[in-house]
Amino acid sequence: MKPVERGRFDAAHELGHLVMHGSDHQCTGPEAERQANDFASAFLMPASSVLGRMPAGAHVDQVISGKRIWKVSAMALTYRMHDLGLLTD
């Protein structure tokens, strides 16, 4: 019953675990979860694409429009933009 955007992020997150924490790279806990989230963000919202399409200091309506480009939630896009220096705290 999750929104499609959440399901896509969850799938990319689990792919991150498989890629980075497979049987040869055992990693658990908060650090592994952060790494999987970072992987999912980069996989679904490549830096060059976000930096090329989203303005620094974007307003809510711009984030809402942007979420449709990458098919992610507005919050996921907001976190990614923050990570890329396009938004501040």
C-alpha positions in Angstrom: 0.0 0.0 0.0 3.0 2.3 -0.4 3.1 5.1 -3.0 4.9 4.1 -6.2 7.7 6.6 -5.5 8.4 5.0 -2.1 8.5 1.5 -3.7 11.0 2.6 -6.2 13.2 4.1 -3.5 12.9 1.0 -1.4 13.9 -1.2 -4.3 16.9 1.0 -5.1 17.8 0.9 -1.4 17.8 -2.9 -1.3 19.8 -2.9 -4.5 22.4 -0.8 -2.7 22.6 -3.4 0.0 23.2 -6.1 -2.6 25.8 -4.1 -4.5 27.7 -2.7 -1.5 27.0 -5.2 1.3 26.8 -8.6 -0.4 28.3 -11.7 1.1 31.9 -10.3 0.7 31.2 -7.0 2.4 29.2 -7.6 5.6 27.9 -4.4 7.0 25.0 -3.8 9.3 23.5 -1.0 11.4 23.0 2.7 10.8 26.0 3.1 8.6 24.9 0.4 6.2 21.4 2.0 6.0 22.9 5.4 5.3 25.1 3.9 2.5 22.1 2.1 1.0 20.0 5.4 1.1 22.9 7.3 -0.5 23.1 4.6 -3.2 19.4 4.8 -3.9 19.5 8.6 -4.1 22.4 8.6 -6.6 20.9 5.7 -8.6 17.4 7.3 -8.9 18.6 11.0 -9.1 22.0 11.2 -10.7 24.0 14.3 -9.6 24.5 15.6 -13.1 20.8 15.3 -13.9 19.7 17.0 -10.7 22.3 19.7 -10.9 21.4 20.4 -14.5 17.7 20.7 -14.0 17.1 22.0 -10.4 17.9 25.5 -9.3 19.7 26.3 -6.1 17.2 27.3 -3.4 14.3 25.8 -5.3 10.8 26.6 -4.0 8.2 23.9 -3.1 6.5 24.1 -6.5 9.8 23.5 -8.3 10.5 20.5 -6.1 7.0 19.1 -6.8 7.7 19.5 -10.5 11.1 17.9 -10.2 9.8 14.9 -8.4 7.9 14.0 -11.6 11.1 14.0 -13.6 12.8 11.3 -11.4 9.6 9.6 -10.2 10.6 10.0 -6.5 9.0 11.6 -3.5 9.4 15.3 -2.9 11.2 14.5 0.3 13.7 12.2 -1.4 14.4 14.9 -4.0 14.8 17.5 -1.2 17.3 15.3 0.6 19.2 14.7 -2.7 19.2 18.5 -3.5 20.5 19.2 0.0 23.3 16.6 -0.4 24.3 18.2 -3.7 24.4 21.7 -2.1 21.3 23.0 -3.9 19.4 23.5 -0.6 20.5 24.5 2.9 19.1 23.5 6.2 
